[in-house]
């Protein structure tokens, strides 16, 4: 595993090389998310999935497989995030997932709060005194983009791609508390870890609820 200074050196070189793209991806994500939450039109959910497909494809090809080749496991994670990008692209046609704000006030507020926290990733980096090239930006870095996708997954439950959901939980939950935060001081990833726990709880709740609902319907039909 890389020492912290080398790890941050790779991230800094990546940030310096792609900084115009960082701004484009951040603003595009902000606009797509705002449109999604303020509109109930199906196109809003489709645009969000397109944004996530492009973002995860970028993270795979540019972050892991090109500029971040020195990171541990870069080939494996490049393949993982390419699979995530492809699954999002496939759902543009399958339309299994439909992202939308819940009608339940408490859940709506939690979704908005967590989404806002995700877009605060760069601000936390500034508060921690990091140079601009080391800002961790949604859309071009895996952690905040994963956190954003997981928040949105909870708005589509129980109709989600569970394989895609589990792929992103695999990144969100173990890596933040065991590697990113203690070894490299990426304190922003507390957001991703918190989102991951919330997304896991919501997935388990809906996973259990679906079979129970099916049993209830079958019992009612047999009466």
GROMACS elastic network, one bead per residue, 0.5 to 0.9 nm:
[ bonds ]
;  ai    aj funct       b0    kb
    1    71     6  0.82363   500
    1    72     6  0.62511   500
    2     5     6  0.81524   500
    2     6     6  0.62204   500
    2     7     6  0.58755   500
    2    70     6  0.86436   500
    2    71     6  0.73056   500
    2    72     6  0.72167   500
    3     6     6  0.55094   500
    3     7     6  0.62328   500
    3     8     6  0.87496   500
    3   183     6  0.83987   500
    3   184     6  0.82908   500
    4     7     6  0.50454   500
    4     8     6  0.60947   500
    4     9     6  0.83688   500
    4   183     6  0.68949   500
    4   184     6  0.53467   500
    4   185     6  0.84554   500
    5     8     6  0.52737   500
    5     9     6  0.59891   500
    5    10     6  0.87960   500
    5   184     6  0.85021   500
    6    10     6  0.63511   500
    6    11     6  0.87568   500
    7    10     6  0.53646   500
    7    11     6  0.65152   500
    7    12     6  0.86740   500
    7    70     6  0.84004   500
    7    71     6  0.70500   500
    7   184     6  0.77630   500
    8    12     6  0.58947   500
    8    13     6  0.84744   500
    8   134     6  0.73450   500
    8   184     6  0.78973   500
    9    12     6  0.50351   500
    9    13     6  0.61077   500
    9    14     6  0.85370   500
    9   134     6  0.86027   500
   10    13     6  0.51864   500
   10    14     6  0.61796   500
   10    15     6  0.86269   500
   10    67     6  0.76553   500
   10    68     6  0.62656   500
   10    69     6  0.87856   500
   10    70     6  0.73310   500
   10    71     6  0.76670   500
   11    14     6  0.50624   500
   11    15     6  0.61007   500
   11    16     6  0.85898   500
   11    63     6  0.87971   500
   11    67     6  0.86752   500
   11    68     6  0.73830   500
   11   133     6  0.78289   500
   11   134     6  0.61747   500
   11   135     6  0.87671   500
   11   136     6  0.86386   500
   12    15     6  0.50515   500
   12    16     6  0.60966   500
   12    17     6  0.85340   500
   12   131     6  0.83737   500
   12   132     6  0.84682   500
   12   133     6  0.50730   500
   12   135     6  0.81648   500
   13    16     6  0.51556   500
   13    17     6  0.61323   500
   13    18     6  0.87449   500
   13    67     6  0.78713   500
   13    68     6  0.88464   500
   13   133     6  0.72902   500
   13   134     6  0.82811   500
   14    17     6  0.51464   500
   14    18     6  0.62514   500
   14    19     6  0.82798   500
   14    62     6  0.87618   500
   14    63     6  0.71884   500
   14    67     6  0.59138   500
   14    68     6  0.70967   500
   14   133     6  0.77147   500
   14   134     6  0.84247   500
   15    18     6  0.54287   500
   15    19     6  0.55511   500
   15    22     6  0.77077   500
   15   132     6  0.79556   500
   15   134     6  0.60357   500
   15   135     6  0.72824   500
   15   136     6  0.82689   500
   15   140     6  0.89773   500
   16    19     6  0.55544   500
   16    20     6  0.89902   500
   16   132     6  0.82639   500
   16   133     6  0.50031   500
   16   134     6  0.80597   500
   17    20     6  0.84198   500
   17    67     6  0.86082   500
   17   133     6  0.85511   500
   18    21     6  0.53581   500
   18    22     6  0.62992   500
   18   140     6  0.87851   500
   19    23     6  0.65955   500
   19    24     6  0.88410   500
   19   132     6  0.89952   500
   19   133     6  0.72982   500
   20    23     6  0.54274   500
   20    24     6  0.64966   500
   20    25     6  0.88318   500
   21    25     6  0.59910   500
   21    26     6  0.83550   500
   21   140     6  0.77961   500
   22    25     6  0.53367   500
   22    26     6  0.60410   500
   22    27     6  0.85806   500
   22   137     6  0.65520   500
   22   138     6  0.80551   500
   22   139     6  0.73214   500
   22   140     6  0.61466   500
   22   141     6  0.89865   500
   23    26     6  0.51670   500
   23    27     6  0.60962   500
   23    28     6  0.84028   500
   23   137     6  0.84215   500
   24    27     6  0.53661   500
   24    28     6  0.59394   500
   24    29     6  0.84331   500
   24   139     6  0.88539   500
   25    28     6  0.50724   500
   25    29     6  0.59452   500
   25    30     6  0.84759   500
   25    51     6  0.85392   500
   25    55     6  0.75525   500
   25   137     6  0.83280   500
   25   138     6  0.71964   500
   25   139     6  0.51740   500
   25   140     6  0.67769   500
   26    29     6  0.52069   500
   26    30     6  0.61872   500
   26    31     6  0.87094   500
   26   119     6  0.80747   500
   26   137     6  0.66642   500
   26   138     6  0.57994   500
   26   139     6  0.60390   500
   26   140     6  0.80925   500
   27    30     6  0.50051   500
   27    31     6  0.61319   500
   27    32     6  0.84938   500
   28    31     6  0.51894   500
   28    32     6  0.59984   500
   28    33     6  0.84441   500
   28    51     6  0.77499   500
   28   139     6  0.86257   500
   29    32     6  0.51009   500
   29    33     6  0.59529   500
   29    34     6  0.84431   500
   29    48     6  0.79094   500
   29    51     6  0.69536   500
   29    52     6  0.84662   500
   29   119     6  0.88848   500
   29   138     6  0.75417   500
   29   139     6  0.69151   500
   30    33     6  0.52350   500
   30    34     6  0.61135   500
   30    35     6  0.85706   500
   30   119     6  0.76938   500
   31    34     6  0.51577   500
   31    35     6  0.60768   500
   31    36     6  0.84977   500
   32    35     6  0.51595   500
   32    36     6  0.60759   500
   32    37     6  0.87365   500
   32    44     6  0.72596   500
   32    45     6  0.87338   500
   32    47     6  0.67184   500
   32    48     6  0.57833   500
   32    51     6  0.76278   500
   33    37     6  0.62515   500
   33    38     6  0.85765   500
   33    44     6  0.84064   500
   33    48     6  0.68760   500
   33   115     6  0.85730   500
   34    37     6  0.52824   500
   34    38     6  0.60639   500
   34    39     6  0.83610   500
   35    38     6  0.52048   500
   35    39     6  0.57164   500
   35    40     6  0.88595   500
   35    44     6  0.62094   500
   35    45     6  0.89331   500
   35    48     6  0.89055   500
   36    39     6  0.54667   500
   36    40     6  0.71544   500
   36    41     6  0.81522   500
   36    42     6  0.89650   500
   36    43     6  0.85732   500
   36    45     6  0.61153   500
   36    47     6  0.83086   500
   36    48     6  0.71651   500
   36    99     6  0.75753   500
   36   100     6  0.69114   500
   36   101     6  0.84043   500
   37    40     6  0.75784   500
   37    44     6  0.83537   500
   37    99     6  0.87518   500
   37   100     6  0.65753   500
   37   101     6  0.61879   500
   37   112     6  0.86256   500
   38   101     6  0.88493   500
   39    42     6  0.85162   500
   39    43     6  0.89682   500
   39    44     6  0.67092   500
   39   100     6  0.86364   500
   40    43     6  0.84750   500
   40    44     6  0.71768   500
   40    45     6  0.85071   500
   40   100     6  0.71707   500
   40   101     6  0.88495   500
   41    44     6  0.57378   500
   41    45     6  0.76639   500
   42    45     6  0.55691   500
   42    46     6  0.65281   500
   42    47     6  0.88490   500
   42    98     6  0.77866   500
   42    99     6  0.89086   500
   43    47     6  0.60421   500
   43    48     6  0.85623   500
   44    47     6  0.52296   500
   44    48     6  0.63019   500
   44    49     6  0.88014   500
   44    99     6  0.83570   500
   44   100     6  0.89485   500
   45    48     6  0.50839   500
   45    49     6  0.63149   500
   45    50     6  0.86576   500
   45    97     6  0.83122   500
   45    98     6  0.59930   500
   45    99     6  0.54247   500
   45   100     6  0.74380   500
   46    49     6  0.51702   500
   46    50     6  0.61857   500
   46    51     6  0.86311   500
   46    91     6  0.86726   500
   46    92     6  0.61019   500
   46    95     6  0.81229   500
   46    98     6  0.81336   500
   46    99     6  0.86851   500
   47    51     6  0.61218   500
   47    52     6  0.86440   500
   47    92     6  0.87521   500
   48    51     6  0.50606   500
   48    52     6  0.62635   500
   48    53     6  0.86107   500
   48    99     6  0.82434   500
   49    52     6  0.50625   500
   49    53     6  0.60440   500
   49    54     6  0.86053   500
   49    88     6  0.59270   500
   49    89     6  0.71239   500
   49    91     6  0.76822   500
   49    92     6  0.67234   500
   49    97     6  0.89785   500
   49    99     6  0.88455   500
   49   149     6  0.89869   500
   50    53     6  0.50630   500
   50    54     6  0.62151   500
   50    55     6  0.84946   500
   50    88     6  0.72198   500
   50    89     6  0.65615   500
   50    92     6  0.71585   500
   51    54     6  0.52905   500
   51    55     6  0.60463   500
   51    56     6  0.86256   500
   51   139     6  0.83040   500
   52    56     6  0.59801   500
   52    57     6  0.82987   500
   52    84     6  0.89891   500
   52    85     6  0.70595   500
   52    88     6  0.69138   500
   52    89     6  0.85363   500
   52   139     6  0.75827   500
   52   145     6  0.77603   500
   52   148     6  0.89938   500
   52   149     6  0.73373   500
   53    56     6  0.54303   500
   53    57     6  0.60712   500
   53    58     6  0.86018   500
   53    82     6  0.88149   500
   53    84     6  0.74365   500
   53    86     6  0.67082   500
   53    87     6  0.78050   500
   53    88     6  0.51521   500
   53    89     6  0.55471   500
   54    57     6  0.50515   500
   54    58     6  0.61138   500
   54    59     6  0.86358   500
   54    85     6  0.67498   500
   54    88     6  0.89204   500
   54    89     6  0.83940   500
   54   139     6  0.85566   500
   55    58     6  0.50775   500
   55    59     6  0.61938   500
   55    60     6  0.86466   500
   55    85     6  0.75714   500
   55   138     6  0.86564   500
   55   139     6  0.50550   500
   55   140     6  0.63053   500
   55   141     6  0.85699   500
   55   142     6  0.88453   500
   55   145     6  0.76093   500
   56    60     6  0.61153   500
   56    61     6  0.86158   500
   56    81     6  0.57424   500
   56    82     6  0.65579   500
   56    83     6  0.87826   500
   56    84     6  0.66684   500
   56    85     6  0.50051   500
   56    86     6  0.87395   500
   56    88     6  0.89213   500
   56   139     6  0.74880   500
   56   140     6  0.78770   500
   56   141     6  0.86724   500
   56   142     6  0.74797   500
   56   145     6  0.76965   500
   56   146     6  0.86575   500
   57    60     6  0.51370   500
   57    61     6  0.61546   500
   57    62     6  0.82031   500
   57    78     6  0.88442   500
   57    81     6  0.67857   500
   57    82     6  0.54511   500
   57    83     6  0.85664   500
   57    84     6  0.79827   500
   57    85     6  0.51835   500
   57    86     6  0.78472   500
   58    61     6  0.52854   500
   58    62     6  0.54068   500
   58    63     6  0.69081   500
   58    64     6  0.89518   500
   58    81     6  0.89705   500
   58    82     6  0.85523   500
   58    85     6  0.87728   500
   58   139     6  0.82624   500
   58   140     6  0.67982   500
   58   141     6  0.89754   500
   59    62     6  0.56224   500
   59    64     6  0.63722   500
   59    65     6  0.84548   500
   59    78     6  0.74504   500
   59    81     6  0.69742   500
   59    82     6  0.80953   500
   59   139     6  0.78847   500
   59   140     6  0.58102   500
   59   141     6  0.62781   500
   59   142     6  0.63601   500
   60    63     6  0.59339   500
   60    64     6  0.52988   500
   60    65     6  0.62196   500
   60    66     6  0.85916   500
   60    74     6  0.87760   500
   60    75     6  0.87711   500
   60    77     6  0.72762   500
   60    79     6  0.67567   500
   60    80     6  0.77516   500
   60    81     6  0.52654   500
   60    82     6  0.53949   500
   60    83     6  0.89795   500
   60    85     6  0.84163   500
   60   142     6  0.87450   500
   61    64     6  0.61152   500
   61    65     6  0.50215   500
   61    66     6  0.62054   500
   61    67     6  0.87180   500
   61    78     6  0.66417   500
   61    79     6  0.88729   500
   61    81     6  0.88297   500
   61    82     6  0.76831   500
   62    65     6  0.58522   500
   62    67     6  0.59439   500
   62    68     6  0.75242   500
   62    78     6  0.89525   500
   62   140     6  0.87772   500
   63    66     6  0.60486   500
   63    67     6  0.54428   500
   63    68     6  0.51393   500
   63    69     6  0.78906   500
   63    74     6  0.86643   500
   63    78     6  0.80434   500
   63   140     6  0.75538   500
   63   141     6  0.73676   500
   63   142     6  0.85271   500
   64    67     6  0.65604   500
   64    69     6  0.57165   500
   64    70     6  0.85145   500
   64    71     6  0.74865   500
   64    73     6  0.86519   500
   64    74     6  0.50091   500
   64    75     6  0.68139   500
   64    76     6  0.88760   500
   64    77     6  0.68903   500
   64    78     6  0.51514   500
   64    79     6  0.89134   500
   64    81     6  0.89915   500
   65    68     6  0.62329   500
   65    69     6  0.54274   500
   65    74     6  0.63259   500
   65    75     6  0.62277   500
   65    77     6  0.87152   500
   65    78     6  0.58618   500
   65    79     6  0.87720   500
   66    69     6  0.57175   500
   67    70     6  0.80150   500
   68    71     6  0.56776   500
   68    74     6  0.69323   500
   69    72     6  0.80279   500
   69    73     6  0.85775   500
   69    74     6  0.56785   500
   69    75     6  0.75596   500
   70    73     6  0.86589   500
   70    74     6  0.71788   500
   71    74     6  0.54437   500
   72    75     6  0.84877   500
   73    76     6  0.53165   500
   73    77     6  0.60645   500
   73    78     6  0.82961   500
   74    77     6  0.52105   500
   74    78     6  0.57349   500
   74    79     6  0.84843   500
   75    79     6  0.62080   500
   75    80     6  0.86054   500
   76    79     6  0.52214   500
   76    80     6  0.62266   500
   76    81     6  0.88025   500
   77    81     6  0.60836   500
   77    82     6  0.83470   500
   78    81     6  0.53893   500
   78    82     6  0.61223   500
   78    83     6  0.86575   500
   79    82     6  0.50426   500
   79    83     6  0.62016   500
   79    84     6  0.86721   500
   80    83     6  0.52022   500
   80    84     6  0.64011   500
   80    85     6  0.88277   500
   80   167     6  0.75622   500
   81    85     6  0.61377   500
   81    86     6  0.85774   500
   81   142     6  0.83399   500
   81   167     6  0.85663   500
   81   168     6  0.87338   500
   82    86     6  0.61868   500
   82    87     6  0.86094   500
   83    86     6  0.51141   500
   83    87     6  0.61755   500
   83    88     6  0.86723   500
   83   164     6  0.83879   500
   83   167     6  0.89327   500
   84    87     6  0.51800   500
   84    88     6  0.62989   500
   84    89     6  0.86579   500
   84   164     6  0.61374   500
   84   167     6  0.73897   500
   84   168     6  0.80085   500
   85    88     6  0.52342   500
   85    89     6  0.62289   500
   85    90     6  0.86820   500
   86    90     6  0.60742   500
   86    91     6  0.86227   500
   87    90     6  0.50206   500
   87    91     6  0.62685   500
   87    92     6  0.88926   500
   87   161     6  0.82356   500
   87   163     6  0.88391   500
   87   164     6  0.67628   500
   88    91     6  0.51720   500
   88    92     6  0.67188   500
   88   161     6  0.89948   500
   88   164     6  0.80688   500
   89    92     6  0.53224   500
   89    93     6  0.75762   500
   90    93     6  0.57035   500
   90    94     6  0.63408   500
   90    95     6  0.83463   500
   91    95     6  0.50553   500
   91    96     6  0.62311   500
   91    97     6  0.70497   500
   91   161     6  0.84630   500
   92    95     6  0.55759   500
   92    96     6  0.84559   500
   92    97     6  0.87931   500
   93    96     6  0.85061   500
   94    97     6  0.83026   500
   95    98     6  0.69996   500
   96   156     6  0.89875   500
   96   159     6  0.61798   500
   96   160     6  0.64169   500
   96   161     6  0.72800   500
   97   153     6  0.79522   500
   97   156     6  0.57961   500
   97   157     6  0.80686   500
   97   158     6  0.88563   500
   97   159     6  0.55801   500
   97   160     6  0.51691   500
   97   161     6  0.71863   500
   98   153     6  0.86631   500
   98   155     6  0.77623   500
   98   156     6  0.52625   500
   98   157     6  0.86038   500
   98   159     6  0.75179   500
   98   160     6  0.81559   500
   99   152     6  0.60458   500
   99   153     6  0.70018   500
   99   154     6  0.82706   500
   99   155     6  0.54065   500
   99   157     6  0.87640   500
  100   152     6  0.78699   500
  100   155     6  0.55447   500
  100   156     6  0.66714   500
  101   104     6  0.85765   500
  101   107     6  0.82575   500
  101   108     6  0.58408   500
  101   111     6  0.75204   500
  101   112     6  0.85668   500
  101   152     6  0.88400   500
  101   155     6  0.60166   500
  101   156     6  0.86983   500
  102   105     6  0.73343   500
  102   106     6  0.88125   500
  102   107     6  0.63039   500
  102   108     6  0.52907   500
  102   111     6  0.84680   500
  102   155     6  0.65148   500
  103   106     6  0.88600   500
  103   107     6  0.78747   500
  103   108     6  0.67834   500
  104   107     6  0.54930   500
  104   108     6  0.60458   500
  104   109     6  0.86876   500
  105   108     6  0.50240   500
  105   109     6  0.61446   500
  105   110     6  0.85851   500
  106   109     6  0.52388   500
  106   110     6  0.62259   500
  106   111     6  0.86747   500
  107   111     6  0.60853   500
  107   112     6  0.85812   500
  107   155     6  0.89762   500
  108   111     6  0.51602   500
  108   112     6  0.62358   500
  108   113     6  0.85370   500
  108   155     6  0.88912   500
  109   112     6  0.51405   500
  109   113     6  0.59717   500
  109   114     6  0.85490   500
  110   113     6  0.50136   500
  110   114     6  0.60584   500
  110   115     6  0.84436   500
  111   114     6  0.53131   500
  111   115     6  0.60841   500
  111   116     6  0.85438   500
  111   151     6  0.65659   500
  111   152     6  0.79814   500
  111   154     6  0.83311   500
  111   155     6  0.78866   500
  112   115     6  0.51569   500
  112   116     6  0.60903   500
  112   117     6  0.86031   500
  113   116     6  0.51696   500
  113   117     6  0.62512   500
  113   118     6  0.88122   500
  114   118     6  0.63342   500
  114   119     6  0.89077   500
  114   147     6  0.87247   500
  114   148     6  0.83237   500
  114   151     6  0.70311   500
  114   191     6  0.79384   500
  114   194     6  0.88715   500
  114   195     6  0.70820   500
  115   118     6  0.51331   500
  115   119     6  0.65830   500
  115   120     6  0.88132   500
  115   147     6  0.83158   500
  115   148     6  0.63792   500
  115   151     6  0.67845   500
  115   152     6  0.84767   500
  116   119     6  0.52937   500
  116   120     6  0.64060   500
  117   121     6  0.70131   500
  117   191     6  0.68583   500
  118   121     6  0.57017   500
  118   138     6  0.73966   500
  118   144     6  0.58606   500
  118   145     6  0.81351   500
  118   147     6  0.66480   500
  118   148     6  0.62979   500
  118   188     6  0.88611   500
  118   191     6  0.67400   500
  118   192     6  0.76462   500
  119   122     6  0.73021   500
  119   123     6  0.82914   500
  119   137     6  0.78440   500
  119   138     6  0.66458   500
  119   144     6  0.76947   500
  119   148     6  0.83975   500
  120   123     6  0.51312   500
  120   124     6  0.63372   500
  120   125     6  0.88136   500
  120   137     6  0.88085   500
  120   188     6  0.86928   500
  121   124     6  0.53386   500
  121   125     6  0.65547   500
  121   126     6  0.89630   500
  121   135     6  0.78034   500
  121   136     6  0.62153   500
  121   137     6  0.63834   500
  121   138     6  0.74439   500
  121   144     6  0.69740   500
  121   188     6  0.59492   500
  121   189     6  0.83254   500
  121   191     6  0.83038   500
  122   125     6  0.50254   500
  122   126     6  0.63543   500
  122   127     6  0.87024   500
  122   132     6  0.86710   500
  122   134     6  0.89266   500
  122   135     6  0.52319   500
  122   136     6  0.55772   500
  122   137     6  0.57587   500
  122   138     6  0.83502   500
  122   188     6  0.85373   500
  123   126     6  0.50180   500
  123   127     6  0.61874   500
  123   128     6  0.86163   500
  123   135     6  0.82254   500
  124   128     6  0.61527   500
  124   129     6  0.86908   500
  124   135     6  0.86118   500
  124   187     6  0.82570   500
  124   188     6  0.63709   500
  125   128     6  0.50447   500
  125   129     6  0.64399   500
  125   130     6  0.55807   500
  125   131     6  0.81518   500
  125   132     6  0.83037   500
  125   134     6  0.76806   500
  125   135     6  0.56223   500
  125   136     6  0.71020   500
  125   186     6  0.86350   500
  125   187     6  0.85856   500
  125   188     6  0.73000   500
  126   129     6  0.51036   500
  126   130     6  0.56455   500
  126   131     6  0.73855   500
  126   132     6  0.75267   500
  126   135     6  0.73485   500
  127   130     6  0.76679   500
  128   187     6  0.88532   500
  130   133     6  0.81185   500
  130   134     6  0.61493   500
  130   135     6  0.69272   500
  131   134     6  0.55625   500
  131   135     6  0.69930   500
  132   135     6  0.53199   500
  133   136     6  0.85076   500
  136   140     6  0.79921   500
  136   141     6  0.61821   500
  136   142     6  0.89304   500
  136   143     6  0.82141   500
  136   144     6  0.75297   500
  136   188     6  0.83904   500
  137   140     6  0.59749   500
  137   141     6  0.58238   500
  137   142     6  0.88421   500
  137   143     6  0.87461   500
  137   144     6  0.67591   500
  137   145     6  0.81243   500
  138   141     6  0.59316   500
  138   142     6  0.76990   500
  138   143     6  0.77144   500
  138   146     6  0.85674   500
  138   147     6  0.88258   500
  138   148     6  0.78496   500
  139   142     6  0.75793   500
  139   144     6  0.73954   500
  139   145     6  0.53585   500
  140   144     6  0.85882   500
  140   145     6  0.73871   500
  141   144     6  0.64498   500
  141   145     6  0.63948   500
  141   146     6  0.86484   500
  142   145     6  0.53085   500
  142   146     6  0.58453   500
  142   147     6  0.85574   500
  142   171     6  0.86608   500
  143   146     6  0.51539   500
  143   147     6  0.62296   500
  143   148     6  0.87106   500
  143   171     6  0.78930   500
  143   172     6  0.71258   500
  143   176     6  0.87287   500
  143   189     6  0.68819   500
  143   192     6  0.64505   500
  144   148     6  0.61282   500
  144   149     6  0.86183   500
  144   188     6  0.86571   500
  144   189     6  0.77033   500
  144   191     6  0.81346   500
  144   192     6  0.65132   500
  145   148     6  0.51006   500
  145   149     6  0.62357   500
  145   150     6  0.86550   500
  146   149     6  0.51573   500
  146   150     6  0.61769   500
  146   151     6  0.86997   500
  146   168     6  0.61307   500
  146   169     6  0.83300   500
  146   171     6  0.76972   500
  146   172     6  0.69425   500
  146   192     6  0.73784   500
  146   196     6  0.88639   500
  147   150     6  0.51804   500
  147   151     6  0.62848   500
  147   152     6  0.87239   500
  147   168     6  0.83627   500
  147   172     6  0.71777   500
  147   189     6  0.89766   500
  147   191     6  0.74768   500
  147   193     6  0.80463   500
  147   194     6  0.88437   500
  147   195     6  0.60448   500
  147   196     6  0.70015   500
  148   151     6  0.52831   500
  148   152     6  0.63887   500
  148   153     6  0.87386   500
  148   192     6  0.83854   500
  148   195     6  0.84526   500
  149   152     6  0.51260   500
  149   153     6  0.61461   500
  149   154     6  0.89213   500
  149   165     6  0.86948   500
  149   168     6  0.81248   500
  150   154     6  0.65761   500
  150   165     6  0.71792   500
  150   168     6  0.72100   500
  150   169     6  0.77810   500
  150   172     6  0.88780   500
  150   192     6  0.88665   500
  150   195     6  0.69044   500
  150   196     6  0.68657   500
  150   198     6  0.88689   500
  150   199     6  0.61075   500
  151   154     6  0.55058   500
  151   155     6  0.70963   500
  151   195     6  0.65993   500
  151   196     6  0.83532   500
  151   198     6  0.83880   500
  151   199     6  0.67554   500
  152   155     6  0.52486   500
  152   156     6  0.69183   500
  153   156     6  0.52959   500
  153   157     6  0.65758   500
  153   159     6  0.88188   500
  153   160     6  0.67156   500
  153   161     6  0.87915   500
  153   165     6  0.72853   500
  153   199     6  0.76104   500
  153   203     6  0.89470   500
  154   157     6  0.54424   500
  154   158     6  0.82022   500
  154   160     6  0.85765   500
  154   198     6  0.86134   500
  154   199     6  0.61415   500
  154   202     6  0.65608   500
  154   203     6  0.74471   500
  155   158     6  0.87283   500
  156   159     6  0.56670   500
  156   160     6  0.61682   500
  157   160     6  0.58289   500
  157   202     6  0.80237   500
  157   203     6  0.73791   500
  157   206     6  0.68430   500
  158   203     6  0.76921   500
  158   206     6  0.57323   500
  158   207     6  0.72935   500
  158   209     6  0.89156   500
  158   210     6  0.76870   500
  159   162     6  0.86936   500
  160   163     6  0.87435   500
  160   164     6  0.81771   500
  160   165     6  0.74016   500
  161   164     6  0.53821   500
  161   165     6  0.61965   500
  161   166     6  0.87660   500
  162   166     6  0.60191   500
  162   167     6  0.84725   500
  162   203     6  0.86654   500
  163   166     6  0.52363   500
  163   167     6  0.61724   500
  163   168     6  0.88020   500
  164   167     6  0.51340   500
  164   168     6  0.64776   500
  164   169     6  0.87312   500
  165   168     6  0.54530   500
  165   169     6  0.62886   500
  165   170     6  0.87480   500
  165   199     6  0.87585   500
  165   200     6  0.89674   500
  165   203     6  0.85972   500
  166   170     6  0.60558   500
  166   171     6  0.87638   500
  166   200     6  0.87197   500
  167   170     6  0.52178   500
  167   171     6  0.68440   500
  168   171     6  0.51712   500
  168   172     6  0.61679   500
  168   173     6  0.87359   500
  168   196     6  0.83979   500
  169   173     6  0.59086   500
  169   174     6  0.84003   500
  169   196     6  0.59837   500
  169   197     6  0.84782   500
  169   199     6  0.78993   500
  169   200     6  0.72357   500
  170   173     6  0.61309   500
  170   174     6  0.67000   500
  170   175     6  0.81071   500
  170   196     6  0.89575   500
  171   174     6  0.66170   500
  171   175     6  0.61258   500
  171   176     6  0.81428   500
  171   196     6  0.87898   500
  172   175     6  0.63031   500
  172   176     6  0.64712   500
  172   189     6  0.85556   500
  172   192     6  0.58869   500
  172   193     6  0.56287   500
  172   194     6  0.87261   500
  172   195     6  0.79561   500
  172   196     6  0.54113   500
  172   197     6  0.84539   500
  173   176     6  0.61733   500
  173   177     6  0.73544   500
  173   178     6  0.89616   500
  173   192     6  0.77656   500
  173   193     6  0.53723   500
  173   194     6  0.83066   500
  173   195     6  0.87793   500
  173   196     6  0.56368   500
  173   197     6  0.69212   500
  174   177     6  0.62922   500
  174   178     6  0.61991   500
  174   179     6  0.80044   500
  174   193     6  0.82082   500
  175   178     6  0.54012   500
  175   179     6  0.52418   500
  175   180     6  0.60828   500
  175   181     6  0.84143   500
  175   193     6  0.84684   500
  176   179     6  0.57601   500
  176   181     6  0.57204   500
  176   182     6  0.83009   500
  176   186     6  0.81544   500
  176   187     6  0.87449   500
  176   189     6  0.58048   500
  176   190     6  0.68840   500
  176   192     6  0.73718   500
  176   193     6  0.59654   500
  177   180     6  0.65673   500
  177   181     6  0.57059   500
  177   182     6  0.67720   500
  177   189     6  0.82787   500
  177   190     6  0.77383   500
  177   193     6  0.73095   500
  178   181     6  0.69163   500
  178   182     6  0.64295   500
  178   183     6  0.77215   500
  179   182     6  0.58013   500
  179   183     6  0.53030   500
  179   184     6  0.70194   500
  179   185     6  0.88476   500
  180   183     6  0.58278   500
  180   184     6  0.52858   500
  180   185     6  0.63923   500
  180   186     6  0.54502   500
  180   187     6  0.78439   500
  180   189     6  0.71052   500
  181   184     6  0.56815   500
  181   187     6  0.54635   500
  181   188     6  0.81642   500
  181   189     6  0.67965   500
  181   190     6  0.76215   500
  182   185     6  0.57257   500
  182   186     6  0.78696   500
  182   187     6  0.85781   500
  183   186     6  0.82662   500
  184   187     6  0.86039   500
  185   188     6  0.85669   500
  186   189     6  0.58257   500
  186   190     6  0.81198   500
  187   190     6  0.57629   500
  187   191     6  0.83010   500
  188   191     6  0.59404   500
  188   192     6  0.76525   500
  189   193     6  0.61678   500
  189   194     6  0.84566   500
  190   193     6  0.50531   500
  190   194     6  0.60699   500
  190   195     6  0.85234   500
  191   194     6  0.51774   500
  191   195     6  0.61228   500
  191   196     6  0.84664   500
  192   195     6  0.50608   500
  192   196     6  0.59571   500
  192   197     6  0.86683   500
  193   197     6  0.62879   500
  193   198     6  0.86666   500
  194   197     6  0.52499   500
  194   198     6  0.62895   500
  194   199     6  0.85784   500
  195   198     6  0.50777   500
  195   199     6  0.59589   500
  195   200     6  0.84685   500
  196   199     6  0.50386   500
  196   200     6  0.60243   500
  196   201     6  0.85938   500
  197   200     6  0.51034   500
  197   201     6  0.62243   500
  197   202     6  0.86391   500
  198   201     6  0.52193   500
  198   202     6  0.62191   500
  198   203     6  0.86185   500
  199   202     6  0.51188   500
  199   203     6  0.60753   500
  199   204     6  0.86576   500
  200   203     6  0.50794   500
  200   204     6  0.62077   500
  200   205     6  0.85846   500
  201   204     6  0.52491   500
  201   205     6  0.61649   500
  201   206     6  0.87190   500
  202   205     6  0.51125   500
  202   206     6  0.62556   500
  202   207     6  0.84484   500
  203   206     6  0.52956   500
  203   207     6  0.58691   500
  203   208     6  0.85586   500
  204   208     6  0.61423   500
  204   209     6  0.84111   500
  205   208     6  0.54512   500
  205   209     6  0.60863   500
  205   210     6  0.88156   500
  206   210     6  0.60906   500
  207   210     6  0.56810   500
  207   211     6  0.73122   500
  208   211     6  0.59438   500
  208   212     6  0.65400   500
  208   213     6  0.88377   500
  209   212     6  0.51825   500
  209   213     6  0.60588   500
  209   214     6  0.86582   500
  210   213     6  0.51780   500
  210   214     6  0.63053   500
  210   215     6  0.87891   500
  211   214     6  0.50113   500
  211   215     6  0.62344   500
  211   216     6  0.86519   500
  212   215     6  0.51025   500
  212   216     6  0.62036   500
  212   217     6  0.86955   500
  213   216     6  0.50637   500
  213   217     6  0.62420   500
  213   218     6  0.86386   500
  214   217     6  0.51852   500
  214   218     6  0.62072   500
  214   219     6  0.86710   500
  215   218     6  0.50662   500
  215   219     6  0.61435   500
  215   220     6  0.86052   500
  216   219     6  0.51400   500
  216   220     6  0.61923   500
  216   221     6  0.86260   500
  217   220     6  0.51131   500
  217   221     6  0.61513   500
  217   222     6  0.86823   500
  218   221     6  0.51127   500
  218   222     6  0.62811   500
  219   222     6  0.51694   500
  219   223     6  0.66625   500
  220   223     6  0.55176   500
